[in-house]
Amino acid sequence: MISVIDYGRGNLFSIGQALRHLDRDYRIVDDPKRLNEASQIILPGVGAFADAMQGLDQLGLIEPLQRRAEAGVPIIGICLGMQMLVSNSSEFGIHDGLKLIPGTVSRLNGGSALRTPNVGWRTLNTKPEHQSLVGSILEPVVYFTHSYFVTLQDRQHEISTINFGGAHIAAIIGKDNIVGLQFHPEKSGTVGLKILNSTISRLR
């Protein structure tokens, strides 16, 4: 069963609606002991990085999440949840992440061409070897809302990007049993639901 982590900073309602639509069994979890029962884990997130990591820490979820990742349990991070998968963030100081994929989180800068935060619909550019993840649509359009972005230590962990002010920003990242989606699949219509469903299926 999929465990959706509740640490007080995630959009649990819309994630739950999406999983019900996909006919996926899930439960909301805020107890570290319940993670041992999870076949997959979804880490949602809305808000600031440090506050979100503090929420996980207060519930004693950081080390259990890291252990489950090391054990090969699939983990999917969504929006801020994706950023929390990497090493650290510079949002309002330097803060450690879950360190599941080497990388850092920095503030977006669209220059004079684009405003931040990045809110709205963007086209995914997916590496050919990962095309099955996004389905038959060559350039799917999905919904973003974020002010910070992930830079990976190893670009091989970059699955999809978007063009933001001429820069290629990571939109989907992945390493072994860990995948992060910077956009909101649950708010991206049919395309987003297909990507979420495909991600869940791939990580079984």
N, C-alpha and C positions, 0 to 999 in steps of 0.2 A: 504494500500500500504506500502511496505517496504521502509524505509528511510535509506540510506547509508550515514553516517556522513563524510563530507569532512572538515577536519581541517588542510589540507596541509601535512599530514604525513601518508596517507594510500594508498594502492595499489588499486585505484578505478577502473582502467581499467580491471584488472583480476577478481575482484569481480563482476563487471558489466557483463563481459562475462559469468561467471558462472551462475548468476541469469537469464540472457537471455537464456542460454542453458536449465535451469530448468523451463523456461516459467513462471518466477516470475516477476510480475510488481514491479518496484522500481523507486525511484528518488534519485538524489544526493542532500543532504541538508547541508547547512552551516548556516542557519538562525534558531535561537531558536524557533521562532514563528511557523515555519513549522513542528516542532516536534509534535505539537498538532494534526496534521493530520495523524501521523504515526500509522499504525496498528502493525508494528514491526520495530525494529531499529537494524542496523548492524554497529558495531564500528570496522573498520579495523585499522591496525597500523603497521608501519615500522619505526624503529629507536630507539631513546632513550626515556625513560619513562618521564623524566622531561620536555623535549622538547614537547612531545605529549600532556601532560597535560596542558602545557602553551598554545599550539595551541587551545585546547578546551576552556581554560579560556579567551583567547583573543577574541573569537567569542561569549562569553557569553553562552556556551553550558553546563557547568558543572551542575549548579543547575537545568536547564530544564531536563537534562538527569536523574538526581536523582529523580526529581518529576515524570517523566514518568515511571520510574522503580517502584516507590512507588504506582503509579496508576495501576500497573499490566501490563503495556505494555511490551511485550517480547523484550529483548535486547540480541544480540549475539555479543560477542567480539571475534575477530580473531587475533591470534599471539600477538603483543603488545597490541592490543585491549582487549584481555583476561586479560593481566596483569593489565591494567588500571581499570578493574572491582573491584579489591580488595582494601584493606585498604591503603597500602603504598608500596613504593619501596626503596631499598637501593642503587639503581644505581646512582653513582656520588652524594652521599648525600642521606638524607632521604626526600622523597617527597610523598605527599598525593595522593591517587588514588580516584576513584569515591565512594569507600566504600560501594559497593553493595553486596559484598561477603567478610566476614572477612578473611583476609589473608595478607601475605607479599610477596614481590618479592626480590629474592636474586640471586647472581651470581652463575652460574653453575660451578661445579668443578668435572671434570671427572677423576681427579687423573692422574696417569701415563698411564692408559689404554685408555683414550679417550681425544681427543682434544676438546677445546671449541673455537668458538661456536659450538653448535650441529647443524650441517647442513647435511641433507640427510634423508633417509627413515627409519622409525622406526615402530615397531609393537605395536599396541594399545592393552592393557590389560584392558578389560572393565568389570565392576561389572555385575554379572548375571542379576540383576534387571534392568539394563540399556541396556541390549544387543540389544533391539529393535532399539536403536538409531543408532547403527552401522550396522544393517542389519544381513543377514544370514552368513556373513563371520565371523568366530570365532576370527581370529586374523588379522584384516585389517592392511595394511601397508600404512602409510601416510607420507607426506613430512614436515620436520621441518627446521627452520632456526632461532635460538635464542641463546643468551648468558646468559639469566636470566630465572628463573623459579619461579613458585608460590608455596608457602607453605600455606595450608589452616588451619585456626584455628579449623575448624570442618571437620574431614575427611569424614563425611557423604556427604559433598558437592563435593567430588571427584568421578567422573564418570569413567574416564579412566586414565591409567598411561602408561608410557614407562619405560623401564629399561635403565638407563644411568649410566654406570660405577658401577653397582650393587645397585644404588639407584632408588627408584620408584618415578618418576617425574610426576606431574600432567599434563595430556594432554587434558582432557576435564573436566571442572568443571561446577557445576550448583546449583542454589538455587532458587526455585520457578520459576519465569518468566525470570531468568537470566542464560545464558549459555555462557561459554567461551571455545574456541578451540585454543590451543596453536600452533597447526600445521596450515598449509595453505590448507584448503579443496579445494580451487580453483586451486591449483597446484598439487593436489594429485590424478589426473585422475578420473576414474569412481567411485572409492571407496570414494574419497573425496567429489565428487558431491552428492553421495547418502547420506553421513552423513550430509552435509549441508542441503539438501532437507528434510531429516528426522527431523533435528533440527528445521527448519522453521515450518514444519507441526505439530510437537509436541507442539510448543509454541503458537499455535493459541488460 
